[in-house]
Amino acid sequence: MGKLAGRGLPPRLGSAPTRFAPVQSENKSRTVMRREVSPHRKLYSTARWQKLSLKVRVAANFRCEMCSKLALGKGQSVTDHKIPHRGDPALFWDELNLQCLCKGCHDKTKQREEAAGLHG
Ligand SMILES: [Zn+2]
């Protein structure tokens, strides 16, 4: 039994996902929808935001304001809005409303905000 499972597992993992595919794509499309209903998400791809976001993180020396960890490296530091802007440009562009977080803290914060219905 043990031998069989050991030998049979890898190829199964490769071919079985058809069963899981519907669930996965449902989750995915839900995420995409969320993105599409938030027009302010486009702001994140603007050059102005990239610049401001970098400025905030450089000013913080890439140190996370929550756990004080150095968030160096690509994708390790995130510029976070202390007060969720929810599409409000005044809050979105307010430098004083921005802080440097490491990825881990940012994801935690976001989850908390989403659970409280503050995000989006
Ligand atoms: Zn952190």
Boltz pocket constraint, residues with backbone or C-beta under 6 A from the ligand:
constraints:
  - pocket:
      binder: B
      contacts: [[A, 64], [A, 65], [A, 66], [A, 67], [A, 68], [A, 69], [A, 101], [A, 102], [A, 103], [A, 104], [A, 105], [A, 106]]
      max_distance: 6.0
